[in-house]
Structure formats: C-alpha cells, structure tokens
C-alpha cells in the first residue's frame, strides 16, 4: 500500500507532461482483470441491539473463519476484511461464483442449535481493477460488487452482474447453477443483474 500511495503522490505532483507516464506506471504495476466478490453480513443492527457488540464481533470472526478457507480453496485471494464485510478477488468468474455458493452453504451448516445463525449477502462483478495485494482494491467492479452485496442482495442471496453472466456463458458455463435475470437500481440507474440459484432449487 505504501508504494501505491507513493505513486499517487508522484502523480499528484507531476507536471502535466509527465502525468501520462506516471499513470501508465501505476496501471502496469497494479491493474488486473479480476472477478470481485463483496460479502456483507446480514442483521448488524438487530444483533448489536439484542446481544451487544461482543456477540457481533464473534459473528464477524466466525464469518472470517468460514470464508477465508473457501476463498483460498477456489484459488482466490482475500483482499481485506473490514467491519462485517469481506472483499476477495478471483482470476475468473466461475471461481468466484462457486466460492460464493460454498460460503452460503457453509454458513447455513454452521448455524443451528446453540450456534447463532450467520447469514451472508454477496455481490460479484468482473473487470479491470487496481489491486494492492492483501490491502485494497479499487475500480468500477469493486464498487458494483459492494453495491450488490451490501445494498441490494437479500440475506442468503448471490447477485452477479452482466459481466459475470457473460464470462460464465461465454466460457464453460457453470454446471448445476441457474442465473435468473433481475433489474435492480444502482445509484438511481436501472442495471441488469442475475440471482445465482443452484439448479436443484
């Protein structure tokens, strides 16, 4: 992150004729084409008010323990955990969608009895991002994945963008999974998204 910030400082202070070369240097060093997965835990306000902040922090820790091995098992990388969110990246959309479904299944399996329910909502987009490994990630794909995962997806739901849909349908597809089209509102704009549904449902 320090080197990325230093390059931004260089870009800010560069004269106009040098800015394009500094911009290209940043893109060469950090731009990647990735599937971006943004996960949000459901029920923050209710859980904190009912059980207190420590109970919720324990839930966040459970989320991390559930999701991190799944990200790694699907050849992904955890960019960061922030509050009750997870941000992860994958080389292709299929890995990201399979990881998302595994997260929902593991969360359901980890709940019940004396164990409090833990529920995720997940958004996935695919595109060019600026990736600072294990620190942060920036770009339209990040913003849209967060928007879908935090604000639009219902508890226990995975929403993906048209770019993810095209990656899946343009390649080998995703056996056992259906993509159900839905129009959602993102910052006041109508956007086509898809709900990921295991075919058995």
Secondary structure, DSSP 8 states (H G I E B T S, - for coil): -HHHHHHHHHHHHS-HHHHHHHHHHHHHHHEEEEEEEEEEES-HHHHHHHH-HHHHHHHHHHHHHHHHHHHHHTT-EEEEEETTEEEEEESSHHHHHHHHHHHHHHHHHT-BTTB----EEEEEEEEEEEEETTTEEESHHHHHHHIIIIIIS-TT-EEEEHHHHHHHHHTT--TTEEEEEEEEEETTEEEEEEEEEETT-
